[in-house]
Amino acid sequence: MKRLVSIQDISCIGKCSQTIALPLISAMGIETSIIPTAVLSAHTMFPGFTFCDLSDSIPEIISHWKSLNLHFDAILTGYLGTTRHINMILDFYEQFAEDNTLTIVDPVFADNGKMYAGFDNEYAHAVTSLCKKAGYIVPNITEAAIMSGLPYREGFDASYINEILDRLSAFGASNIIITSIRRGNENGIIARLSDGTDFEYFKPHIDATFHGTGDLFTSTFAGALLNNYSAYDAARLAVDYTAYTLGVTQNNKTHNWYGIDFEETIPWLIKKLSFSC
Ligand code: PXL
């Protein structure tokens, strides 16, 4: 069985980061190890959340794992929160990224034109340096603009996205999938792969936002890559699954404000996966 390690926070309530990656990627048939970078009582949209930084434990986990001679088929990172965490991920790459290990980074520091609370330019710079080392990066359009040094724009055209992709590729990013791109009545992704191919995939826009949607996209994408999907097919599956889950959540009268109802749609994803095997 393939093994992925997911390195991001545990938000005890709220359905995001590890509490999406672990159930979802496991359900996709991949052994999913975790390193929790921090434990939050609830994700950061809850007023009064607590935050316990686990940075001090990470070097110990790494040295124990090193003694176990572990191999990872993929290293996935999402919300990290401090530049110290990012340096630890760079160290983790040194120790565990082999030639055939997929490295997938969702930079998670901004959305809708602005950085999340607690993030600043120094963090954006540090996460950009991690993105340069990763095999696959999955920034949303706001993060991609900030990392490329361009101002975020609400209304944009293809040349703006192209400029972002050119700049990120020139920095050394390999496979770039930009998510959350709103174009008229559509929402989707535009990607540039390391072989120079570009592709896009758009679906009708769903007028609903739920926390953890980006984590759902990235986890699906990572799980699909490990199920031998090409980057193109993995990205399309992730868009389809995310859009389907958003729609189900929106129609679910009992949904909570704080998270996406992916628990209900896992069977849909698994059916799609087994059909294509
Ligand atoms: O969904 C990304 C994410 C993960 N973890 C925490 C967050 C966020 C986004 O804001 O706050 C704690």
Boltz pocket constraint, residues with backbone or C-beta under 6 A from the ligand:
constraints:
  - pocket:
      binder: B
      contacts: [[A, 9], [A, 11], [A, 16], [A, 17], [A, 40], [A, 42], [A, 43], [A, 44], [A, 45], [A, 79], [A, 108], [A, 116], [A, 211], [A, 212], [A, 213], [A, 214], [A, 215]]
      max_distance: 6.0
